């Protein structure tokens, strides 16, 4: 029971909805900008699990009702038994996600890597040169000296009525510091529309029907999501992390279940789970029967 509730919390956080734990508070994934470690180093933008004492996300009890198709009283009882076994001495431990100590949440290393697929980097800040003005003065002096020398040498040949317009030389020195970039993940368009001539007829291709999902007795489940958009993002993440994965979205009541593997053999599904446990530690096997 504890592992199943932990997986629900994991999926709610990964989907971006966050999760409200009654009498505890709300956990949600927050994008933080670059943070200065010291005067010479900067930590790149990253995703973290943040905590709020206010109710700012869907309730875990309501999610249990939706997934287990049970009464609210039963879901409340499951939640109370789960929290009684996971909270000790002011610490709430969520397997596969992290630990909440007071109002501070520390994510597990694997979960932190999952929400930061590109990693968190330390950037070195380049110091601005304190002698840049010397180079500016030297450059201007050289230009002036060359102009004066040219005038003394060939000034008479330019003619009395010649208009002499000296050039203005500007030297700009700039140091570029790292900029914090926000994690806003936008989905790339599947088709690129080429520019057509004015008299050309633009033909819009007819949409093709989506392939029907495979039918197996057992499936390896990555997560269950409330919207098709979140499920689609989870499928893209699976395909980017596991080569040649057979990722599918299957209906589960009013939810959308994202699967990474399907088979009529439960042992094959268990083998798949063990093979990719280092990437997705919370994969589980669903029996469709």
C-alpha positions as a printed NumPy array, in Angstrom:
array([[  0.   ,   0.   ,   0.   ],
       [  2.825,   2.412,   0.85 ],
       [  4.554,   1.841,  -2.491],
       [  1.327,   2.379,  -4.447],
       [  0.653,   5.721,  -2.698],
       [  4.291,   6.764,  -3.263],
       [  3.859,   6.051,  -6.981],
       [  0.708,   8.192,  -7.122],
       [  2.622,  11.107,  -5.538],
       [  5.533,  10.537,  -7.959],
       [  3.219,  10.646, -10.99 ],
       [  1.357,  13.749,  -9.767],
       [  4.654,  15.623,  -9.353],
       [  6.117,  14.458, -12.687],
       [  2.924,  15.477, -14.491],
       [  3.389,  19.048, -13.214],
       [  0.14 ,  19.179, -11.211],
       [  1.667,  18.976,  -7.751],
       [  0.03 ,  17.155,  -4.841],
       [ -1.76 ,  18.389,  -1.701],
       [ -1.216,  16.228,   1.399],
       [ -4.039,  16.961,   3.883],
       [ -2.801,  18.344,   7.241],
       [  0.732,  18.584,   5.764],
       [  0.842,  20.929,   2.775],
       [  1.488,  21.038,  -0.971],
       [  4.453,  19.64 ,  -2.893],
       [  5.068,  20.926,  -6.42 ],
       [  7.903,  21.211,  -8.953],
       [  9.252,  24.75 ,  -9.23 ],
       [ 11.656,  26.211, -11.78 ],
       [ 14.431,  28.173, -10.062],
       [ 16.726,  30.587, -11.858],
       [ 20.506,  30.612, -11.761],
       [ 21.899,  31.004,  -8.253],
       [ 25.299,  32.408,  -7.29 ],
       [ 27.371,  29.908,  -5.292],
       [ 30.23 ,  32.32 ,  -4.68 ],
       [ 31.732,  35.344,  -6.436],
       [ 33.2  ,  33.213,  -9.239],
       [ 30.61 ,  30.44 ,  -9.691],
       [ 26.969,  30.287, -10.709],
       [ 24.582,  27.311, -10.525],
       [ 22.515,  26.915, -13.689],
       [ 18.674,  27.056, -13.674],
       [ 17.055,  23.89 , -12.363],
       [ 13.801,  22.232, -11.288],
       [ 13.28 ,  21.56 ,  -7.565],
       [ 10.494,  20.16 ,  -5.392],
       [  9.058,  23.067,  -3.403],
       [  6.727,  23.013,  -0.384],
       [  3.836,  25.242,   0.625],
       [  1.663,  24.97 ,   3.709],
       [ -1.327,  26.162,   1.616],
       [ -3.553,  23.938,  -0.544],
       [ -2.289,  24.711,  -4.046],
       [ -2.711,  21.401,  -5.909],
       [ -5.125,  18.455,  -6.296],
       [ -5.629,  16.437,  -3.104],
       [ -3.919,  13.048,  -2.784],
       [ -7.15 ,  11.653,  -1.284],
       [ -9.135,  12.702,  -4.377],
       [ -6.489,  11.125,  -6.628],
       [ -6.755,   7.831,  -4.71 ],
       [-10.555,   7.923,  -5.176],
       [-10.153,   8.444,  -8.945],
       [ -7.501,   5.747,  -9.448],
       [ -8.844,   3.086,  -7.068],
       [-12.548,   3.828,  -7.855],
       [-13.355,   3.687,  -4.164],
       [-15.38 ,   5.761,  -1.706],
       [-13.809,   8.891,  -0.228],
       [-13.929,   7.362,   3.269],
       [-11.854,   4.404,   2.048],
       [ -9.381,   6.733,   0.307],
       [ -9.074,   8.838,   3.469],
       [ -8.36 ,   5.696,   5.487],
       [ -5.65 ,   4.643,   2.976],
       [ -4.07 ,   8.11 ,   3.218],
       [ -4.101,   8.153,   7.038],
       [ -2.506,   4.688,   7.236],
       [  0.121,   5.719,   4.664],
       [  1.085,   8.912,   6.481],
       [  1.197,   7.087,   9.828],
       [  3.848,   4.729,   8.426],
       [  5.906,   7.311,   6.517],
       [  6.085,  10.206,   8.996],
       [  8.353,   9.906,  12.054],
       [  9.849,  12.635,  14.267],
       [  8.661,  15.414,  11.959],
       [ 10.08 ,  13.794,   8.801],
       [  7.879,  12.561,   5.961],
       [  9.636,  10.042,   3.704],
       [  8.186,   9.472,   0.22 ],
       [  9.904,   6.528,  -1.431],
       [ 11.365,   7.354,  -4.828],
       [ 10.691,  11.082,  -4.363],
       [ 12.426,  12.471,  -1.27 ],
       [ 12.113,  13.569,   2.358],
       [ 10.151,  16.503,   3.816],
       [ 11.76 ,  17.935,   6.96 ],
       [  9.624,  20.702,   8.377],
       [  9.122,  23.017,   5.39 ],
       [ 12.256,  21.902,   3.524],
       [ 12.088,  19.117,   0.911],
       [ 15.178,  17.162,  -0.163],
       [ 14.637,  15.177,  -3.385],
       [ 16.192,  11.769,  -4.008],
       [ 19.118,  11.875,  -6.442],
       [ 17.288,   9.732,  -9.014],
       [ 14.148,  11.874,  -8.822],
       [ 16.217,  15.079,  -9.066],
       [ 17.849,  13.678, -12.21 ],
       [ 14.438,  12.813, -13.654],
       [ 13.104,  16.372, -13.295],
       [ 16.427,  17.762, -14.567],
       [ 17.181,  15.527, -17.578],
       [ 19.934,  17.884, -18.798],
       [ 21.565,  18.022, -15.369],
       [ 22.5  ,  20.968, -13.168],
       [ 25.749,  22.707, -14.153],
       [ 28.141,  25.051, -12.385],
       [ 29.099,  28.047, -14.512],
       [ 32.321,  30.019, -14.098],
       [ 31.881,  33.797, -14.084],
       [ 34.482,  35.732, -16.073],
       [ 35.888,  38.685, -14.21 ],
       [ 35.705,  42.078, -15.84 ],
       [ 39.064,  43.541, -16.658],
       [ 39.891,  46.572, -14.518],
       [ 42.404,  47.834, -17.135],
       [ 40.099,  48.095, -20.142],
       [ 40.406,  51.901, -20.194],
       [ 44.132,  51.567, -20.923],
       [ 43.405,  49.746, -24.2  ],
       [ 40.844,  52.38 , -25.183],
       [ 43.282,  55.24 , -24.578],
       [ 46.084,  53.471, -26.484],
       [ 43.833,  52.775, -29.475],
       [ 42.648,  56.395, -29.671],
       [ 46.233,  57.686, -29.329],
       [ 47.404,  55.458, -32.197],
       [ 44.6  ,  56.651, -34.475],
       [ 45.279,  60.323, -33.676],
       [ 49.039,  59.892, -34.253],
       [ 48.473,  58.213, -37.63 ],
       [ 46.047,  60.951, -38.707],
       [ 48.5  ,  63.702, -37.705],
       [ 51.373,  61.964, -39.511],
       [ 49.292,  61.619, -42.674],
       [ 48.298,  65.288, -42.59 ],
       [ 51.914,  66.448, -42.21 ],
       [ 53.074,  64.212, -45.039],
       [ 50.31 ,  64.682, -47.631],
       [ 48.205,  67.565, -46.349],
       [ 49.301,  70.009, -49.114],
       [ 48.207,  67.634, -51.885],
       [ 44.638,  67.497, -50.633],
       [ 43.963,  71.015, -51.991],
       [ 42.783,  74.211, -50.384],
       [ 39.072,  73.575, -51.029],
       [ 39.155,  69.948, -49.92 ],
       [ 36.786,  69.037, -47.091],
       [ 38.587,  66.938, -44.496],
       [ 36.273,  65.003, -42.178],
       [ 38.214,  63.06 , -39.49 ],
       [ 36.787,  59.673, -38.572],
       [ 35.515,  59.016, -35.054],
       [ 36.859,  55.833, -33.579],
       [ 34.898,  54.08 , -30.831],
       [ 36.211,  51.073, -29.019],
       [ 33.665,  49.065, -27.137],
       [ 34.709,  46.406, -24.695],
       [ 32.093,  44.235, -23.056],
       [ 32.177,  41.199, -20.839],
       [ 29.377,  38.733, -21.129],
       [ 28.077,  37.109, -17.984],
       [ 26.011,  33.927, -17.966],
       [ 22.27 ,  34.454, -18.189],
       [ 19.687,  32.406, -16.329],
       [ 17.297,  30.688, -18.713],
       [ 13.867,  29.496, -17.618],
       [ 12.798,  25.832, -18.148],
       [  9.838,  26.194, -20.326],
       [  9.588,  23.183, -22.374],
       [  7.805,  23.868, -25.755],
       [  6.756,  21.061, -28.072],
       [  8.279,  21.194, -31.627],
       [  5.841,  21.195, -34.563],
       [  5.688,  17.88 , -36.418],
       [  5.386,  19.59 , -39.802],
       [  7.205,  22.594, -41.345],
       [  5.21 ,  24.703, -43.808],
       [  7.321,  25.89 , -46.754],
       [  6.715,  29.337, -48.292],
       [  4.604,  29.007, -51.464],
       [  4.42 ,  31.362, -54.446],
       [  1.547,  33.855, -54.568],
       [ -0.296,  31.954, -57.351],
       [  0.307,  28.479, -55.918],
       [ -2.439,  26.354, -54.361],
       [ -1.732,  25.261, -50.805],
       [ -2.855,  21.696, -50.183],
       [ -3.522,  20.764, -46.563],
       [ -2.775,  17.074, -45.919],
       [ -5.616,  15.072, -44.449],
       [ -4.997,  13.942, -40.837],
       [ -4.114,  10.304, -40.499],
       [ -5.791,   8.107, -37.93 ],
       [ -3.632,   7.315, -34.911],
       [ -2.417,   3.687, -34.75 ],
       [ -4.456,   1.462, -32.495],
       [ -2.668,   0.53 , -29.243],
       [ -1.361,  -3.002, -28.876],
       [ -3.267,  -5.51 , -26.74 ],
       [ -1.325,  -7.47 , -24.148],
       [ -2.175,  -9.141, -20.881],
       [  0.541,  -7.21 , -19.003],
       [  1.981,  -3.72 , -19.362],
       [  4.92 ,  -1.883, -17.756],
       [  3.458,   1.422, -16.531],
       [  5.477,   4.643, -16.287],
       [  2.63 ,   6.773, -14.901],
       [ -1.087,   7.64 , -14.928],
       [ -2.106,  11.161, -15.98 ],
       [ -5.348,  13.143, -15.922],
       [ -4.853,  14.911, -19.282],
       [ -3.772,  13.781, -22.753],
       [ -1.191,  16.598, -22.902],
       [  0.644,  15.367, -19.785],
       [  0.5  ,  11.796, -21.054],
       [  1.952,  12.877, -24.419],
       [  4.827,  14.666, -22.671],
       [  5.526,  11.509, -20.647],
       [  5.643,   9.444, -23.885],
       [  8.179,  11.877, -25.388],
       [ 10.295,  11.635, -22.253],
       [ 10.233,   7.825, -22.44 ],
       [ 11.266,   7.815, -26.1  ],
       [ 14.133,  10.208, -25.425],
       [ 15.476,   8.191, -22.46 ],
       [ 14.941,   4.616, -23.726],
       [ 15.907,   3.745, -27.31 ],
       [ 13.258,   1.914, -29.402],
       [ 10.768,   1.936, -26.504],
       [  7.205,   0.906, -27.42 ],
       [  5.528,   3.748, -25.511],
       [  1.729,   3.877, -25.639],
       [ -1.122,   5.725, -23.942],
       [ -3.933,   3.45 , -22.742],
       [ -7.249,   4.548, -21.18 ],
       [ -7.634,   3.804, -17.472],
       [-11.092,   4.973, -16.479],
       [-11.06 ,   8.735, -16.958],
       [ -7.223,   8.768, -16.806],
       [ -4.468,   8.165, -19.351],
       [ -1.97 ,   5.394, -18.559],
       [  1.475,   5.68 , -20.177],
       [  3.104,   2.279, -20.808],
       [  6.692,   1.567, -21.794],
       [  6.399,  -2.133, -22.644],
       [  3.688,  -4.752, -23.219],
       [  3.721,  -8.549, -23.227],
       [  1.575, -11.578, -22.522],
       [  4.316, -12.756, -20.158],
       [  4.533, -11.145, -16.722],
       [  8.154, -12.327, -16.406],
       [  9.119, -10.383, -19.561],
       [  7.549,  -7.282, -18.048],
       [  9.433,  -7.844, -14.792],
       [ 12.673,  -8.203, -16.776],
       [ 11.973,  -4.87 , -18.495],
       [ 11.369,  -3.189, -15.133],
       [ 14.695,  -4.507, -13.779],
       [ 16.561,  -3.452, -16.932],
       [ 15.5  ,   0.19 , -16.699],
       [ 15.267,   0.597, -12.939],
       [ 18.268,   2.972, -12.963],
       [ 16.338,   5.412, -15.216],
       [ 12.782,   4.887, -13.938],
       [ 12.871,   3.337, -10.441],
       [  9.05 ,   3.414, -10.104],
       [  8.006,   1.347, -13.122],
       [  5.284,  -1.178, -12.221],
       [  3.437,  -4.016, -13.963],
       [ -0.266,  -3.679, -14.74 ],
       [ -2.438,  -6.761, -15.351],
       [ -5.095,  -5.877, -17.916],
       [ -7.214,  -8.949, -17.139]])
